[in-house]
């Protein structure tokens, strides 16, 4: 299912927010591509090449890889006589597509001082010129792959911010990224439960959803018991109470893998980016280091931490089916922070839906081959581009991962 999305994704406050009915695909392509460059405008040249950990990538790599996607899956196969910017880039900026060829080792991306940032910008301009020509009269296949590429680039826009935060958040100077995303507090301080009836329900993308990734399909029936979800996300203050109640040292709260990780050198005693100082706890945001705000949602916690907190609170994590059914129900408006605050861990392992079929060819590696040993998150975060999430959207990460904007919504059986 590769239909047109319902709206154009833009930076907050962007005056070019228009519907696809009045915006050509070429115009939308240029807006999404321009946003990646604008996200990098606050950076110093030294910031572009830093890879703060093996799972993260330098900003320069994100700019090049998203360009590689359009060159590899659209220009090379569809434009007769197209000349690649540099043949070596097919190897340098291939992330994980074995059907395309070899990949430069991911943990070594930060070692590449060349190509320079200027050359990567030239690469983007070279590909954009060719794409503009291709999009003057796109056929259905070109349109579908272009839209997939734009949503792929939006994913990397979020990754660029999360990876940059890992870099800055581990720098003793705690650099400031102006107007960086910060998870907003809920509308009210006290949480309550919103009840949902169970039964045989349907989840997954519908034919009128617009653009979806293949892992959101097909729509299918599930059986759910009656349940309840908290009407807001868990806050910093609530998580601090868990910590003060020895939450990190009580084995009865932890899954075995999480407990082993705690005692194998992980060093976890608080969420990522929390710092204990003489006058209390502080939290690093891209906007700088600030005293911990007890009313903001706790973010940058692993699945293991989210699960342990839910046990401590006498609750559990929702399944992804419960989460999706709730946000599509008539009571959805009672759930605060559904999107735009933090990705919400679910208790669901990332796997295929009944009847799932990946895309043909190398693009089939986009989602399907990762359906092992990961957990699903729902909802979108403050770093997610506007319009990029929907009720059926499935994000997925490994249980120990903490560098994403991941938080907690509690669930209960009724």
Backbone torsions as a table, in degrees:
resi	resn	phi	psi	omega
1	UNK	NA	106.7	-178.1
2	UNK	-130.7	62.3	178.6
3	UNK	-86.1	175.0	178.1
4	UNK	-71.0	137.5	175.9
5	UNK	-70.7	167.9	-173.0
6	UNK	-79.3	-19.0	-175.9
7	UNK	-155.4	168.6	177.5
8	UNK	-91.1	131.5	179.6
9	UNK	-83.0	133.8	-178.1
10	UNK	-143.1	168.9	171.4
11	UNK	-67.7	149.1	175.7
12	UNK	-52.9	132.9	179.7
13	UNK	81.6	1.9	-179.3
14	UNK	-66.6	125.3	-178.6
15	UNK	-71.7	-5.7	-176.6
16	UNK	-94.7	16.8	178.7
17	UNK	-70.2	106.9	179.5
18	UNK	-138.8	159.0	178.4
19	UNK	-77.9	159.3	-178.5
20	UNK	-65.8	-18.0	179.6
21	UNK	-68.9	-19.8	178.5
22	UNK	-117.8	5.2	-177.4
23	UNK	-124.0	126.4	178.7
24	UNK	-72.9	161.6	178.1
25	UNK	-62.0	-36.5	178.6
26	UNK	-63.7	-40.9	178.2
27	UNK	-65.3	-41.6	179.5
28	UNK	-65.5	-40.3	176.5
29	UNK	-55.6	-47.8	-176.6
30	UNK	-66.8	-35.2	179.5
31	UNK	-66.3	-45.9	-180.0
32	UNK	-64.6	-42.3	179.6
33	UNK	-64.8	-39.8	179.9
34	UNK	-65.3	-34.0	-179.5
35	UNK	-60.6	-38.0	178.5
36	UNK	-60.0	-42.6	179.4
37	UNK	-68.2	-38.1	-179.9
38	UNK	-67.9	-33.2	175.6
39	UNK	-61.5	-26.6	-177.9
40	UNK	-90.8	-7.7	-176.4
41	UNK	-58.1	-37.0	179.8
42	UNK	-73.3	-6.3	-172.7
43	UNK	-82.0	147.5	167.3
44	UNK	-83.4	158.8	-175.9
45	UNK	-60.4	-30.9	179.7
46	UNK	-67.2	-23.4	-178.1
47	UNK	-72.5	-24.5	-170.2
48	UNK	-67.9	-24.8	-172.5
49	UNK	-106.7	2.4	-174.1
50	UNK	-82.3	128.1	172.0
51	UNK	-111.8	102.7	-170.2
52	UNK	-75.5	-18.4	176.7
53	UNK	-161.1	163.7	-175.8
54	UNK	-59.3	-32.2	-178.2
55	UNK	-80.3	-12.8	179.8
56	UNK	-100.1	167.4	-179.9
57	UNK	-133.5	152.6	177.3
58	UNK	-69.3	152.4	176.3
59	UNK	-54.3	-38.1	179.9
60	UNK	-60.4	-38.4	179.3
61	UNK	-66.6	-42.8	178.7
62	UNK	-58.9	-43.1	179.8
63	UNK	-62.7	-37.5	-178.3
64	UNK	-79.0	-42.4	-176.4
65	UNK	-64.0	-42.0	178.9
66	UNK	-63.5	-29.9	175.5
67	UNK	-72.5	-41.7	175.6
68	UNK	-54.5	-38.6	-178.7
69	UNK	-58.3	-48.8	-179.2
70	UNK	-68.0	-38.4	179.7
71	UNK	-66.6	-41.2	-174.1
72	UNK	-75.7	-43.1	-171.7
73	UNK	-99.8	-6.7	178.3
74	UNK	-126.6	-56.1	-171.8
75	UNK	-71.7	-46.8	-178.5
76	UNK	-63.0	-46.7	-178.3
77	UNK	-80.8	-18.7	-170.2
78	UNK	-114.5	-14.0	-176.5
79	UNK	-113.3	110.2	-179.3
80	UNK	-66.1	130.2	178.2
81	UNK	82.3	5.8	179.2
82	UNK	-64.0	134.2	179.1
83	UNK	-108.6	116.8	178.7
84	UNK	-58.0	150.2	179.9
85	UNK	-60.4	-50.5	171.9
86	UNK	-148.3	129.4	-177.0
87	UNK	-60.1	-32.0	-177.1
88	UNK	-66.7	-20.3	-177.6
89	UNK	-67.3	-23.2	177.7
90	UNK	-60.4	-35.0	177.6
91	UNK	-83.5	-43.6	-174.7
92	UNK	-63.5	-36.6	-169.3
93	UNK	-116.4	16.2	170.1
94	UNK	-80.5	118.9	-175.0
95	UNK	-77.0	-59.0	-175.2
96	UNK	-151.9	16.7	-174.9
97	UNK	-87.0	94.9	-179.9
98	UNK	-65.8	-27.4	178.0
99	UNK	-69.4	-15.4	177.3
100	UNK	-91.6	-37.9	-179.8
101	UNK	151.0	-162.9	-178.1
102	UNK	-70.0	159.6	178.5
103	UNK	-126.3	141.9	171.8
104	UNK	-64.0	137.3	-174.4
105	UNK	-56.3	128.9	-176.3
106	UNK	-57.5	-45.2	-177.3
107	UNK	-65.4	-10.3	-176.4
108	UNK	-105.4	10.7	-177.8
109	UNK	-62.0	-31.4	179.9
110	UNK	-75.2	-6.2	179.5
111	UNK	-85.8	-5.0	-173.1
112	UNK	-91.7	93.2	174.0
113	UNK	-72.9	-24.2	173.8
114	UNK	-120.6	143.2	4.3
115	UNK	-67.0	156.1	-179.6
116	UNK	-74.5	168.0	175.8
117	UNK	-60.3	-40.7	178.9
118	UNK	-61.8	-39.1	-179.9
119	UNK	-69.2	-35.7	176.1
120	UNK	-64.6	-39.1	176.5
121	UNK	-63.8	-39.3	176.4
122	UNK	-63.9	-37.8	176.4
123	UNK	-60.7	-45.8	178.3
124	UNK	-61.5	-43.7	-179.7
125	UNK	-64.2	-39.6	178.5
126	UNK	-60.4	-47.7	-179.6
127	UNK	-69.3	-39.2	-179.5
128	UNK	-63.1	-38.8	177.8
129	UNK	-62.4	-43.6	-180.0
130	UNK	-67.9	-38.1	178.7
131	UNK	-67.0	-38.4	178.0
132	UNK	-59.3	-40.5	177.5
133	UNK	-65.9	-43.2	-179.2
134	UNK	-63.3	-34.4	-175.4
135	UNK	-86.1	3.0	175.2
136	UNK	-64.6	-33.5	178.2
137	UNK	-147.9	69.5	-175.4
138	UNK	-74.9	141.3	170.5
139	UNK	-85.4	-179.6	-173.7
140	UNK	-62.7	-39.1	-178.6
141	UNK	-67.5	-42.0	177.9
142	UNK	-64.4	-42.1	179.2
143	UNK	-60.6	-46.6	-177.9
144	UNK	-63.2	-44.4	-179.2
145	UNK	-69.8	-33.5	177.7
146	UNK	-65.3	-44.9	179.8
147	UNK	-63.8	-40.9	175.1
148	UNK	-58.9	-44.0	179.4
149	UNK	-62.7	-34.8	178.3
150	UNK	-69.2	-40.8	176.8
151	UNK	-68.9	-34.2	173.2
152	UNK	-60.8	-43.4	179.7
153	UNK	-65.6	-36.8	177.1
154	UNK	-63.8	-37.0	175.0
155	UNK	-59.8	-40.3	-179.8
156	UNK	-74.6	-24.6	172.9
157	UNK	-63.4	-40.9	175.9
158	UNK	-67.5	-42.5	178.4
159	UNK	-62.7	-36.6	178.4
160	UNK	-57.9	-43.1	179.6
161	UNK	-69.7	-41.9	-179.6
162	UNK	-67.3	-39.4	178.6
163	UNK	-68.4	-39.5	177.5
164	UNK	-63.9	-39.0	178.7
165	UNK	-63.7	-36.7	177.7
166	UNK	-64.2	-39.3	177.5
167	UNK	-64.3	-56.1	-176.8
168	UNK	-66.8	-36.3	-177.6
169	UNK	-71.5	-12.3	175.7
170	UNK	-108.9	12.0	176.3
171	UNK	-98.1	124.7	-178.6
172	UNK	-57.5	-17.7	177.6
173	UNK	-81.8	-14.6	-178.3
174	UNK	46.6	66.2	-177.3
175	UNK	-59.6	154.9	-179.9
176	UNK	-102.8	129.9	170.7
177	UNK	-104.3	108.8	-173.1
178	UNK	-57.3	137.5	177.0
179	UNK	59.6	28.4	177.5
180	UNK	-67.1	156.2	-177.8
181	UNK	-69.4	137.2	175.6
182	UNK	-132.1	130.3	-178.6
183	UNK	-63.8	125.4	-178.0
184	UNK	-77.2	153.5	174.9
185	UNK	-72.7	160.0	177.5
186	UNK	-72.0	167.3	-178.7
187	UNK	-68.8	-24.1	-178.4
188	UNK	-140.0	158.1	-175.7
189	UNK	-80.5	-43.4	-175.1
190	UNK	-84.9	131.9	179.3
191	UNK	-91.2	149.9	171.5
192	UNK	-139.5	171.6	-176.9
193	UNK	-99.0	143.3	173.7
194	UNK	-111.9	123.1	-175.0
195	UNK	-91.1	144.7	-179.6
196	UNK	-132.9	137.1	176.8
197	UNK	-77.4	145.8	176.6
198	UNK	-89.2	-156.9	-178.9
199	UNK	122.2	-168.4	177.2
200	UNK	-87.3	114.0	-176.5
201	UNK	-125.2	165.4	177.5
202	UNK	-110.8	140.0	172.8
203	UNK	-133.1	166.2	-176.9
204	UNK	105.0	164.1	-176.9
205	UNK	-67.0	145.1	175.3
206	UNK	-100.1	163.6	-179.8
207	UNK	-58.7	-24.2	-179.1
208	UNK	-98.7	11.6	-178.9
209	UNK	-65.4	-30.5	-170.3
210	UNK	99.4	-151.5	179.3
211	UNK	-63.2	136.7	170.4
212	UNK	-142.6	156.2	170.2
213	UNK	-79.8	157.6	-174.9
214	UNK	-62.4	-26.8	-177.7
215	UNK	-73.8	-5.4	176.3
216	UNK	-89.6	0.6	-175.9
217	UNK	-123.1	163.2	-7.0
218	UNK	-83.4	162.8	173.3
219	UNK	-65.8	138.7	-173.6
220	UNK	-152.1	166.2	-177.6
221	UNK	-92.4	143.9	175.1
222	UNK	-134.9	156.5	173.7
223	UNK	-107.2	127.7	178.8
224	UNK	-123.0	137.8	167.7
225	UNK	-75.8	165.0	176.8
226	UNK	-64.7	141.3	-173.9
227	UNK	-150.8	174.2	177.1
228	UNK	-138.8	145.0	175.4
229	UNK	-118.5	145.8	172.2
230	UNK	-64.1	142.9	-175.2
231	UNK	-81.6	0.7	173.3
232	UNK	-151.3	171.3	179.9
233	UNK	-79.1	158.4	174.8
234	UNK	-63.8	138.5	-175.9
235	UNK	-96.4	166.2	173.8
236	UNK	-57.2	-42.6	-178.8
237	UNK	-62.3	-40.5	178.5
238	UNK	-68.1	-38.7	178.8
239	UNK	-69.0	-34.8	176.5
240	UNK	-62.2	-37.0	176.9
241	UNK	-63.3	-37.7	175.0
242	UNK	-60.8	-44.6	179.1
243	UNK	-64.3	-42.5	-178.4
244	UNK	-70.1	-17.6	175.6
245	UNK	-95.3	24.8	177.2
246	UNK	62.4	34.8	-177.9
247	UNK	-58.9	-30.2	-178.3
248	UNK	-84.8	-2.8	-178.0
249	UNK	-124.9	17.5	179.9
250	UNK	-112.1	103.3	-173.2
251	UNK	-61.5	-25.5	-178.2
252	UNK	-67.3	-14.1	-179.1
253	UNK	-91.8	-13.1	-166.2
254	UNK	-111.7	142.6	167.5
255	UNK	-65.7	152.7	-174.7
256	UNK	-58.4	-43.4	-179.7
257	UNK	-64.1	-39.5	178.2
258	UNK	-66.2	-41.9	178.6
259	UNK	-63.2	-41.1	177.3
260	UNK	-63.0	-39.6	179.2
261	UNK	-64.4	-40.6	178.4
262	UNK	-58.1	-34.2	-174.3
263	UNK	-105.1	18.4	177.6
264	UNK	-119.2	23.1	174.8
265	UNK	101.9	4.3	179.8
266	UNK	-63.6	-34.0	176.8
267	UNK	73.9	19.9	-179.2
268	UNK	-73.9	130.0	171.3
269	UNK	-142.3	-0.5	-178.8
270	UNK	-166.5	166.1	174.9
271	UNK	-59.1	157.4	175.0
272	UNK	-59.1	140.0	178.9
273	UNK	78.3	6.1	169.9
274	UNK	-89.2	137.4	179.2
275	UNK	-129.7	131.0	177.4
276	UNK	-91.4	121.9	179.3
277	UNK	-121.2	175.9	-174.9
278	UNK	-59.1	-33.6	-176.5
279	UNK	-103.8	19.1	175.0
280	UNK	124.4	-168.6	-176.5
281	UNK	-86.9	141.8	174.5
282	UNK	-124.0	159.5	177.5
283	UNK	-132.8	135.4	176.7
284	UNK	-88.9	126.4	169.1
285	UNK	-113.7	165.0	174.8
286	UNK	-60.7	-22.1	176.9
287	UNK	-83.5	1.2	175.6
288	UNK	123.7	174.9	179.5
289	UNK	-81.9	132.6	-176.7
290	UNK	-145.0	155.6	174.2
291	UNK	-56.3	143.7	-178.0
292	UNK	-60.3	126.2	177.2
293	UNK	-92.2	112.5	-174.8
294	UNK	-66.7	-17.4	-175.9
295	UNK	-93.3	-12.0	177.8
296	UNK	-79.1	154.7	179.7
297	UNK	-68.1	142.4	173.7
298	UNK	-69.0	133.0	178.9
299	UNK	-133.7	169.9	-179.2
300	UNK	63.4	46.1	171.6
301	UNK	-113.7	149.8	178.5
302	UNK	-79.4	170.4	174.0
303	UNK	-60.8	-39.7	-178.9
304	UNK	-62.1	-41.7	178.6
305	UNK	-67.9	-41.1	178.8
306	UNK	-62.5	-41.3	179.9
307	UNK	-67.8	-41.9	179.4
308	UNK	-64.1	-41.9	178.7
309	UNK	-62.3	-42.2	-177.8
310	UNK	-62.9	-37.2	176.5
311	UNK	-65.1	-43.5	179.0
312	UNK	-60.0	-36.0	-177.8
313	UNK	-83.7	3.0	-178.8
314	UNK	70.6	30.5	-177.1
315	UNK	-133.8	-159.9	176.4
316	UNK	-152.1	172.8	172.7
317	UNK	-84.9	146.4	177.1
318	UNK	-72.0	155.7	167.6
319	UNK	-77.2	160.9	178.8
320	UNK	-66.7	-29.0	177.5
321	UNK	-67.0	-41.7	176.7
322	UNK	-62.8	-44.0	-178.4
323	UNK	-60.5	-49.2	-177.0
324	UNK	-66.2	-43.2	178.5
325	UNK	-60.9	-38.1	-178.8
326	UNK	-66.2	-45.0	-175.8
327	UNK	-76.9	-10.5	174.0
328	UNK	-99.3	0.5	-176.2
329	UNK	-87.4	166.4	175.6
330	UNK	-62.3	-18.9	-179.7
331	UNK	-91.8	8.5	-174.7
332	UNK	-59.4	-33.0	-177.1
333	UNK	-69.5	-8.9	175.2
334	UNK	-83.8	-9.4	-179.9
335	UNK	-96.1	109.1	177.2
336	UNK	-78.1	156.9	174.6
337	UNK	58.0	36.7	175.7
338	UNK	-62.0	-41.2	177.1
339	UNK	-136.6	165.1	172.3
340	UNK	83.9	2.5	178.0
341	UNK	-117.9	-68.5	-178.4
342	UNK	-149.0	146.4	167.4
343	UNK	-62.5	139.2	-173.5
344	UNK	-111.3	118.5	178.6
345	UNK	-61.3	139.1	169.4
346	UNK	-114.9	169.3	178.2
347	UNK	-88.3	9.5	-174.7
348	UNK	-92.8	129.4	172.4
349	UNK	-70.7	145.1	-179.5
350	UNK	-77.2	113.2	179.2
351	UNK	-147.5	-178.5	-176.4
352	UNK	-85.3	150.7	171.9
353	UNK	-78.3	155.9	177.2
354	UNK	-56.9	126.4	-179.4
355	UNK	83.9	9.8	-178.8
356	UNK	-62.3	138.2	174.5
357	UNK	-132.9	121.1	177.6
358	UNK	-70.5	164.7	176.0
359	UNK	-62.8	152.5	179.1
360	UNK	-72.3	155.7	174.5
361	UNK	72.6	-158.9	-176.4
362	UNK	-62.2	-29.4	179.0
363	UNK	-65.3	-17.0	175.0
364	UNK	-66.2	-13.3	176.9
365	UNK	-81.3	-5.4	-173.7
366	UNK	-59.2	-45.3	-176.0
367	UNK	-125.8	-44.9	-167.2
368	UNK	-58.0	-39.4	-173.7
369	UNK	-74.9	-5.8	178.6
370	UNK	-97.4	8.8	-176.5
371	UNK	-82.2	64.1	179.9
372	UNK	-161.2	129.6	170.9
373	UNK	65.2	19.8	177.9
374	UNK	-123.4	162.2	-179.4
375	UNK	-116.6	151.6	-176.0
376	UNK	-89.3	139.2	171.0
377	UNK	-120.2	149.1	-178.7
378	UNK	-129.3	157.1	164.5
379	UNK	110.2	-30.9	-176.6
380	UNK	82.2	152.9	-175.3
381	UNK	-120.2	-178.7	176.8
382	UNK	-66.8	-15.1	178.3
383	UNK	-95.7	-5.0	-179.0
384	UNK	-77.8	132.3	179.2
385	UNK	-57.8	145.9	179.0
386	UNK	-55.8	136.3	176.3
387	UNK	77.8	3.6	-174.8
388	UNK	-87.9	-14.3	-178.0
389	UNK	-111.4	163.2	-179.6
390	UNK	-156.3	165.4	-176.6
391	UNK	-56.2	-30.6	-176.3
392	UNK	-89.1	-2.5	-174.9
393	UNK	-65.9	131.4	-178.9
394	UNK	-118.3	110.5	171.0
395	UNK	-95.1	159.2	-176.9
396	UNK	-153.2	137.7	177.4
397	UNK	-146.7	164.7	178.2
398	UNK	-73.9	150.3	-175.0
399	UNK	-54.6	-34.0	-179.2
400	UNK	-80.4	-8.8	-171.3
401	UNK	-66.2	133.9	-177.7
402	UNK	-130.8	-8.8	-172.4
403	UNK	-80.5	-11.0	172.1
404	UNK	-77.7	162.9	178.0
405	UNK	-79.4	71.2	-172.8
406	UNK	-107.5	134.0	-177.6
407	UNK	-133.3	-159.8	-168.9
408	UNK	-136.4	130.4	164.4
409	UNK	-122.2	129.0	-176.1
410	UNK	-84.5	153.3	176.7
411	UNK	-132.4	157.6	177.4
412	UNK	-139.5	148.6	166.7
413	UNK	-77.6	146.5	175.7
414	UNK	-95.8	NA	NA
